[in-house]
Amino acid sequence: MHALLHFSVVALAVLLHQSFVWPMRLHGSTTHDHIFARVPSVLRSTDDVELKLEIHTNLTDPSKKYNAYILGNPEQTSKIVQVLQQDGTGYKYVQPANTGSDVPVPITEGFAIPLTTDTTLITLPGWLWNARIWLSENELVFKFTNGGLVQPAPATEVDDNYNVSYGFIELNFYPAGDTNEPTVFVNLSFVDFVGLVLGMAMTYQNGSTEAVPGLYRNALTTVCDGLKSQAQKDNRSWDKMCLQDGDKYIRAISPNMYSSQPPNRDMDDYYTKYIDDVWNAFKTQPLLMDTQDANHTKVPSGPQVSCKVTGEVLDCGADAGQYVKPTTLDVWGCNTGPFVVPPGANEKQKEIIPRLCAAFFRSTLLLDGGSVQPSLPSAKYYTADPTNHYGRLVHEGLQDGRGYAFSYDDVNAGTENVAGVLKASNIQKLSVTLSN
């Protein structure tokens, strides 16, 4: 893994929330396909749309200073990066100057938005795709190269932001349907790390609200204590995933982030026996993949695809593809090996890949009922051994259990919403809460 990784259109090609190339990625791949399927090719001007954003600070230590940084793309597949900047008359989008350098150069256009000790009111003056709302204690450094925007790298010690506490929320503000309804799709992201305590809510036109409260105030400590306890139980390197600045926890990073940093190879065999057992189990019985698809709309249950292991591949039929045996690293990241969405993939392949990786990540394939994916409730996730204890502890640290602990956390049976996605059109405002 490179120490400095770039925001680029390559990330968009794999549907936005793998971390490095630091994509602006909307995690739910199946959700992503469905919500953007009807985006019109000709968009109305951004001059007549805006999104009201409130950032509330709920601080036990008001002496600490926090900033917000908002950046994304002006169009769904644009290579252009734009940042939100405050001037004397309000807010505007600015494209950072491209120096043409191969060496990352700090962005000089100041786009830190200082947060008050109560509520900071912000207006997004137009569409913003694949965006992140970054919040940090003290300042973050963003850089630019001729390859794109360089964002904070949570596991890289040489990164300028390594000792800064931060977090982000993923956002798309886009026109939906034939009438270009201003639509907001937003989610909490812990795919790569747990950092600042963030929550979010939407206020609808009738004044009602829907909230995903996010992490408990002491969640980072709880997650790190849990990782250290797990390391004592299984003699694995979970405790090394907690990063500290002196005695202070700054982040808990995911196994995928941990394993991306050489020489951290000690977890590479973590799922090996489990993967072997799964492959052996489905040589003699079919694995049924529920596509949850009804004419490109996600439904609680849809047509099933029957798959079976033949040799070293999971064969799901001529139209649904064959999938090679994954490795532990494939399962950690859900974006390599059999979990790469190939160019020209059909709908069945796009539906099977997230469901297959989610089943491995949560260790549900060998449970009773695990021969149909997804079919088990979230209470069954992470109950087998081995499993991804980072994912387990992230969800335990969330007040209502909802948020992305990995890229395909929106794969759930029935109508469950473990990922905590909020999506609506014509809302009054979006609210973000920061606590310390």
C-alpha positions in Angstrom: 0.0 0.0 0.0 1.4 3.4 -0.9 1.8 5.9 1.9 0.0 8.6 -0.1 -3.0 7.6 -2.2 -5.1 9.6 -4.5 -8.7 10.4 -5.1 -9.4 9.3 -8.7 -12.0 8.2 -11.2 -10.5 4.7 -10.8 -12.2 4.5 -7.5 -15.6 5.5 -9.0 -15.3 2.6 -11.5 -15.6 0.2 -8.5 -18.6 2.0 -7.1 -17.2 4.3 -4.6 -16.1 2.9 0.1 -12.7 1.1 -0.7 -10.3 3.3 1.2 -7.2 3.5 -0.9 -7.1 4.7 -3.7 -8.9 7.1 -1.2 -12.1 6.9 -3.1 -15.1 9.0 -2.4 -17.1 5.8 -2.3 -20.7 5.3 -1.4 -20.4 1.9 0.4 -23.6 0.1 -0.6 -22.8 -1.4 -3.9 -26.2 -2.9 -4.4 -27.9 0.2 -3.1 -25.7 2.3 -5.3 -26.8 0.5 -8.4 -30.4 0.9 -7.5 -30.5 4.5 -6.4 -28.5 5.9 -9.3 -30.1 3.8 -12.0 -32.5 6.6 -13.1 -30.2 9.7 -12.8 -31.0 11.8 -15.9 -28.2 12.4 -18.4 -29.0 16.1 -18.6 -29.0 17.8 -15.2 -30.6 21.1 -14.3 -28.3 23.9 -13.2 -26.9 23.7 -9.7 -27.8 27.4 -9.3 -31.3 26.6 -8.1 -30.6 23.8 -5.7 -29.0 23.9 -2.2 -28.7 21.7 0.8 -28.9 23.1 4.3 -26.4 21.4 6.7 -26.2 21.9 10.4 -23.2 20.6 12.4 -23.9 20.4 16.1 -21.1 20.1 18.6 -21.8 18.2 21.8 -18.6 18.8 23.7 -17.6 17.9 27.2 -14.3 19.8 26.6 -15.2 23.0 24.8 -11.6 24.2 24.8 -10.9 21.8 21.9 -11.1 23.2 18.4 -12.8 21.4 15.6 -13.0 21.9 11.8 -15.1 20.6 9.0 -14.0 20.0 5.4 -16.4 19.2 2.6 -15.3 17.9 -0.7 -16.6 15.8 -3.6 -17.4 15.8 -7.3 -19.7 18.2 -9.3 -21.0 15.3 -11.3 -21.4 11.5 -10.8 -18.5 10.4 -12.9 -16.4 13.6 -12.9 -12.7 13.6 -12.3 -12.9 17.1 -10.9 -12.5 17.5 -7.2 -14.2 20.5 -5.6 -14.1 21.8 -2.0 -16.6 23.9 -0.2 -15.1 27.3 0.8 -16.6 30.0 2.9 -16.3 33.7 1.8 -17.9 36.9 2.9 -21.2 36.2 1.2 -21.7 32.5 1.9 -20.4 29.2 0.6 -19.0 28.3 -2.8 -17.4 25.4 -4.5 -13.7 25.8 -5.5 -11.5 23.5 -7.5 -8.0 23.3 -5.9 -5.2 24.4 -8.2 -3.5 21.6 -10.0 0.2 22.2 -9.7 1.1 19.5 -12.2 3.5 18.0 -9.7 4.1 14.3 -9.1 4.9 15.2 -5.6 1.9 16.0 -3.3 1.6 19.7 -2.6 -0.5 21.0 0.3 -3.7 22.8 -0.9 -3.3 26.5 -0.2 -6.9 27.4 -0.7 -8.2 27.4 2.9 -11.3 25.3 3.1 -11.4 24.5 6.8 -14.7 25.5 8.3 -14.2 26.3 12.0 -17.0 24.8 14.2 -18.6 26.7 16.9 -19.3 25.3 20.4 -23.0 25.0 19.5 -24.3 24.8 15.9 -22.6 25.7 12.6 -24.9 26.5 9.7 -23.6 25.6 6.2 -25.2 25.7 2.8 -24.1 23.4 0.0 -24.7 25.5 -3.1 -25.4 22.7 -5.6 -25.0 19.0 -6.4 -22.1 17.2 -4.7 -21.4 13.6 -5.6 -19.2 11.0 -3.9 -18.6 13.5 -1.1 -17.1 13.3 2.3 -17.8 15.6 5.2 -14.6 15.4 7.2 -14.5 16.6 10.8 -11.3 16.9 12.8 -9.9 18.0 16.1 -7.4 20.7 15.0 -6.5 21.0 11.3 -6.2 18.4 8.5 -3.7 18.6 5.7 -5.0 17.8 2.2 -2.7 17.7 -0.8 -2.9 17.7 -4.6 -0.9 16.0 -7.3 -1.4 15.7 -11.0 -3.0 12.4 -10.1 -5.7 13.9 -7.9 -6.5 14.7 -4.3 -4.5 13.2 -1.5 -6.6 12.7 1.6 -5.7 11.5 5.2 -4.4 8.0 5.3 -5.5 6.6 8.7 -2.9 3.8 9.0 0.2 5.5 7.6 2.6 6.8 10.2 4.3 9.2 7.8 1.0 10.9 6.9 0.8 14.5 8.1 -2.5 13.7 9.8 -1.5 10.6 11.6 -1.8 12.1 15.1 -5.0 14.0 14.4 -8.3 12.7 15.5 -10.9 12.8 12.7 -13.8 11.0 11.0 -16.1 11.5 8.1 -19.6 11.0 6.8 -20.3 10.0 3.2 -22.7 12.1 1.2 -24.4 12.2 -2.2 -26.6 15.2 -3.1 -27.9 14.6 -6.5 -31.0 14.9 -8.8 -33.2 11.8 -8.9 -35.9 10.6 -11.3 -37.3 12.2 -14.3 -38.1 15.4 -12.4 -34.5 15.8 -10.9 -35.8 15.8 -7.3 -33.0 17.0 -5.0 -32.0 13.8 -3.1 -29.7 13.2 -0.2 -28.0 9.8 0.4 -25.8 9.8 3.5 -24.1 7.2 5.7 -21.7 6.8 8.6 -18.5 5.1 7.6 -16.2 2.9 9.7 -14.9 0.7 6.9 -11.3 1.9 7.5 -11.3 3.2 11.0 -13.2 4.4 14.1 -12.3 7.9 15.1 -14.4 10.9 16.2 -17.9 10.3 17.6 -20.3 11.3 14.8 -24.1 11.0 14.3 -26.5 12.2 11.7 -30.2 13.0 11.0 -32.5 14.2 8.3 -35.3 16.7 8.8 -38.2 16.2 6.4 -40.5 18.8 5.0 -43.2 18.0 7.5 -40.8 18.6 10.4 -40.3 15.0 11.3 -36.8 13.6 11.7 -35.0 10.4 11.1 -31.7 9.8 12.9 -28.7 7.4 13.0 -27.2 8.4 16.3 -23.8 6.9 15.7 -21.2 6.0 18.2 -21.4 6.1 21.9 -19.3 8.9 23.4 -16.7 6.4 24.7 -16.9 4.1 21.7 -13.2 4.4 20.6 -12.1 3.3 24.1 -14.6 0.5 24.1 -13.6 -0.8 20.7 -9.9 -0.7 21.6 -10.5 -2.4 24.9 -12.4 -5.1 23.0 -9.7 -5.6 20.4 -7.1 -5.9 23.2 -9.3 -8.5 25.0 -9.7 -10.5 21.8 -6.0 -10.5 21.2 -5.5 -12.1 24.6 -8.1 -14.8 23.7 -6.9 -15.9 20.3 -3.3 -14.6 20.3 -3.9 -12.5 17.1 -2.9 -8.9 16.4 -6.2 -7.2 17.1 -4.6 -5.0 19.8 -2.2 -3.6 17.2 -5.1 -2.1 15.3 -5.5 0.6 18.0 -3.3 3.6 17.2 -2.2 5.9 20.0 -0.6 9.3 20.5 1.0 8.8 23.9 -1.7 7.6 26.2 -4.5 8.8 23.9 -6.3 6.6 21.4 -6.6 8.4 18.1 -8.1 5.6 15.9 -8.9 2.0 15.7 -8.1 0.8 12.2 -9.8 -2.1 10.4 -7.9 -5.4 9.7 -7.9 -4.4 6.0 -6.0 -1.2 6.9 -3.7 -3.0 9.3 -2.8 -5.7 6.8 -2.1 -3.0 4.1 0.9 -1.7 6.1 4.0 -3.8 5.6 5.3 -5.8 7.4 1.9 -6.6 9.0 1.5 -10.1 7.4 0.6 -11.9 10.6 -3.2 -12.0 10.0 -3.0 -13.2 6.4 -4.0 -16.7 7.3 -6.8 -15.7 9.7 -9.7 -17.0 7.6 -7.8 -19.8 5.8 -9.4 -22.8 7.6 -12.8 -21.2 7.6 -12.6 -20.6 3.8 -11.5 -24.3 3.3 -14.4 -25.5 5.4 -16.9 -23.4 3.4 -15.5 -24.7 0.1 -15.8 -28.3 1.3 -19.4 -27.7 2.6 -20.7 -26.4 -0.7 -19.2 -29.2 -2.8 -22.0 -31.4 -1.6 -24.9 -28.9 -1.1 -25.9 -25.7 -3.1 -25.3 -22.2 -1.8 -28.3 -20.1 -2.7 -27.7 -16.4 -3.3 -30.8 -14.3 -2.9 -30.4 -11.4 -5.4 -33.1 -9.3 -3.6 -33.8 -7.8 -7.0 -37.1 -6.9 -8.5 -36.7 -5.0 -11.8 -33.6 -3.2 -10.5 -35.3 -2.4 -7.1 -34.0 -3.9 -3.9 -36.7 -6.1 -2.2 -36.6 -8.2 1.0 -36.4 -11.4 -1.1 -35.9 -12.0 -4.8 -34.9 -14.6 -7.3 -32.2 -17.0 -6.0 -29.1 -18.2 -7.8 -27.9 -21.7 -7.1 -24.1 -22.0 -6.7 -21.9 -25.0 -6.0 -18.1 -25.6 -5.5 -16.5 -27.4 -8.4 -12.7 -27.8 -8.0 -11.4 -24.5 -6.7 -14.3 -22.3 -8.0 -17.8 -21.5 -6.8 -19.9 -22.0 -10.0 -23.1 -20.0 -10.1 -24.0 -20.9 -13.6 -23.2 -19.5 -17.1 -25.0 -16.2 -16.5 -24.0 -15.6 -12.9 -20.3 -16.4 -13.1 -17.6 -18.4 -11.4 -15.8 -17.2 -8.3 -12.3 -18.3 -7.3 -11.5 -19.3 -3.7 -10.9 -16.1 -1.7 -8.0 -15.4 0.7 -8.1 -13.7 4.0 -7.0 -10.5 2.5 -9.8 -10.7 -0.1 -12.3 -11.0 2.8 -10.8 -8.1 4.7 -11.3 -5.7 1.8 -14.1 -7.2 -0.3 -12.4 -5.6 -3.4 -9.8 -8.2 -4.6 -9.9 -11.8 -5.8 -13.4 -13.1 -6.4 -14.9 -9.8 -5.0 -13.7 -7.6 -7.9 -16.6 -6.5 -10.0 -15.3 -7.2 -13.6 -15.8 -4.9 -16.5 -19.1 -5.7 -18.2 -20.4 -7.6 -15.2 -24.1 -8.4 -15.4 -26.7 -7.7 -12.7 -26.5 -11.1 -11.2 -22.7 -10.8 -10.8 -23.1 -7.4 -9.2 -25.6 -8.9 -6.8 -23.7 -12.1 -5.9 -20.3 -10.5 -5.2 -21.4 -8.2 -2.3 -23.5 -11.0 -0.8 -20.7 -13.5 -1.0 -18.2 -11.3 0.7 -20.6 -10.2 3.4 -21.2 -13.8 4.2 -17.5 -14.5 4.6 -16.8 -11.2 6.5 -19.6 -11.9 9.0 -18.9 -15.7 9.2 -22.5 -16.7 8.5 -22.0 -19.4 5.8 -21.7 -22.4 8.1 -24.4 -21.4 10.5 -27.9 -23.1 10.4 -29.6 -21.3 7.5 -26.3 -20.1 6.1 -26.8 -21.9 2.8 -29.1 -19.1 1.7 -27.4 -15.7 1.6 -28.5 -13.3 3.0 -31.2 -14.9 5.1 -30.0 -14.6 8.8 -30.8 -11.7 11.0 -28.0 -9.4 12.2 -28.0 -11.0 15.6 -26.3 -14.0 13.9 -23.5 -11.9 12.5 -20.0 -12.4 14.0 -21.2 -15.3 16.2 -19.0 -18.0 14.5 -15.3 -18.5 15.0 -13.3 -17.1 13.3 -14.9 -13.8 12.5 -14.1 -10.1 12.0 -14.0 -8.8 15.5 -13.4 -5.3 14.4 -16.7 -5.4 12.6 -18.4 -6.9 15.6 -17.0 -4.3 18.0 -17.9 -1.4 15.7 -21.5 -2.4 15.7 -21.4 -2.9 19.4 -20.1 0.6 19.8 -22.9 2.2 17.8 -25.9 3.4 19.8 -28.4 1.6 17.5 -26.0 -0.8 15.9 -26.2 1.0 12.5 -23.2 2.1 10.4 -20.8 0.7 7.8 -18.2 -1.6 9.3 -17.2 -2.8 5.8 -18.1 -2.0 2.2 -21.1 -4.3 1.9 -22.7 -3.8 5.3 -25.9 -2.8 3.4 -26.3 -6.5 2.5 -29.0 -7.6 4.9 -31.8 -10.1 5.0 -35.4 -8.8 4.7 -35.7 -5.1 5.5 -32.9 -4.7 8.0 -30.7 -1.6 7.6 -27.5 -2.4 9.5 -25.6 0.1 7.4 -27.7 3.0 8.7 -28.3 4.5 5.3 -30.5 7.6 5.2 -32.0 8.6 1.8 -34.7 11.1 0.9 -35.7 13.8 -1.5 -36.6 17.4 -0.8 -35.5 17.4 2.8 -35.4 20.5 5.0 -31.9 19.9 6.3 -29.2 17.4 7.1 -27.7 17.5 10.6 -24.4 16.1 11.8 -23.5 15.8 15.5 -19.9 15.7 16.8 -19.3 14.7 20.4 -16.2 14.4 22.5 
